[in-house]
Each structure stands twice: as C-alpha cells, then as structure tokens.
C-alpha cells in the first residue's frame, strides 16, 4: 500500500489525506515436460517441479523476485508492482527448452525462448496474467529428479529424499547432482546518533548438500554494501533518508553448484522404490562495521532474510537390450 498526502491545510481547518492503495499484479503459470517435442501442452505430458523462475524488471535488469515451481509445475508471483518484466526460467541439468509459441493457443504453448527468457510483459495494477509457460525437453536415456523447499524466513536444515535408479532399466553411467540457493534479504540501518557515521553492511548465505561419499555440493552468496556515510539522525526511525542505509531493492541472488558423482552404484538399486537421502543445511548471517565503536547503541537495525532451496539429480543410463 502506498500513501500520498495532500498539501497542508490552513490553520484551524482539517487536513485532507489522499490515500492510493496499490494491490499489485499477479503473474504465472506452468512448466511442463514436452515429451513429443511439439511445443504444445498435450494431454498426459507431466509437470516439472523445482524449476526456477526469476522475475526480471526490464528497465534495469534487476531480479525482483525468484520462485521454484511446485509439484504441479506451477509458479505464481503476487503483489507485483506495475512495470514491465520478463520471466527467466532456469532449465534443470539435462533439460533444454522446447520451441516457443506453437499451435496458436497462448494458454497451451511455451513462451520461453531457447535461453529460457519470455518476451516483455507489461503489468498494470490488478492484472492477473497466468499464461506465461515454459516447455522442457529431456535428453534421451536421461532421468532428472528435482525437489525444492519453498521460501523460508531463516536458515534451513532439511533432507532431500530421491528415488534410486532401477537397475532393471539398464546400466547407470553418470550421476550429476546440482544444488541451487535463491536468497532474498532486505537489510536496513538507521543512524539515531548525534553525529555522522560511516557504516558498511555485509550479508551472506551458505548452503551445503551432503553426498553419500562424504563430498559436498556447496552454494554461497555474499553481499557487501561498501562504506556509506550516514548523516546525523533525523529523529524518525523509518530506515529512509540520508540518515539511513538500505538496499535499493530486496537483494535476490542465486548461486548454483554442480558435481559429477564418482560412484553411480550408490544411486542404483535392484529393488523398485528404494530411495536415498541427501541432507542439506544452510547458514546465513550479517555484520555491521562503522566508525562509531558502539554500533548497537547508536543505530537501529532491520533485517528480513529469506531463502529458497532446490536440488536436482540427472542420471544418464544405457538401456537394457
């Protein structure tokens, strides 16, 4: 919600306040596996979960939000400020994008180009556009399994449980494991001391996916604001103005890491339905440095972190004859 105040009223009269409420727009919708590679969503073609969708503001290229598709292959950005955007889909390892805009039905085609990027999308307040889809094509003799953890407000400790490769299908040749961490942090600091301060803020998020052979897949994102001058406190703790330091936007960033697993047999079973567990843990933190030694007594601090996790396993195999 945005509020806009009218000019001050003459003395003795009641001031009028003009309030503009902006609810924002909604944008989605669907990622699927195009099994016949015709660029059209056909009956029986499965959704693809755990595909990353980044919302990019066209004017400056900033990533303003980031999601992963759910178990139904769906994603949905809500309360989006009116502007022009693109959605950038990130194909999981083993997938590529199908041919875009086939068939003449915008609700049944793929809108992503070969790089995963949609055309520009102009959103007005209240718009509800849920026709922005992406079709994925899987390489032959390849299995991909992805799992995602929805956005969490703090550190995450979880275990991804994946199906093992059924040896009845053939011989497992390679296993590639990928981990993705999409971080969202908003950090703001207000100077309420009676002197100017020089302040620097740093934030970081680290994630570790543990593999059966004791190796790890590590993801790391760090942000450093550099030193900023904060003027003498303005008397209002609102994290705005020259006495405050705040990121211009929510800071979205994604780091990914990929490992080719050395022992495919660890992911193979002769018993259908057997699974393997991969623990994942994250650590996040921030630090503040300033010219005034006792920072905590001279500054107000607001920090709102968020984290989305995804992992994918690609398995290449030689089919049984």
C-alpha angles and dihedrals in degrees: 000000000000123000124204120191124210122226122291116279123237115269112285095021129102115254119234120226120204109205121193115195115203114193095179131218136286125229132180164085154146146351120193142170110254097211096178092041095229097127093242130108101244127187112275097021107132129238118244116228126203097033113146119234118190121196108218125194107224097211095066106004092244119156102231098177139007131198141167123226116256128231089284092055091249132135129181132190112200135189091022114174114243108268142101118288145168128211115226113199119200112215114222116241109283095030133095130186122268125230111292131234099013127159102021096260110108091198093057104039136078119258098189121099123221090283093049096254124133125214117267113291119204113206126195124195109285096017117146109196114172102160100090104114139162129209121208129203120207122217116247118272091012131123122196127189122185132181129183138193113218119240112298126197095226144005117334131216112181143142124233112213114203132183115249121235112269107232089210087076094060140270119331107229107175138008121200118189121195130187125196127190119191109192129196120187135166116189126174133173130195125200112220096166123112093242137058116268134201109218137181127187128199128186131181142178123198126187130189126195110196118217127204093252091057093256119125140217105221129198124186135179125179134176127194120187095198120225116316130186115235116196126224112298114280092210095247120099096210101120090240138107131033093314091061137070118207136154110259090234138001102291108241119183136158129206124185134187130190132200131185104219114232099213113045090179089075088067096044130091138176089207114081114233098026115142140200126219123222114188117215127192134178136199126195134178147152138215134200125207124187147162090246109074100213097058096165093059096048105040141052116223130202120186127174113175129185136180137191121192134198135170130186132192120202118195123192116196144177108236120235113258 
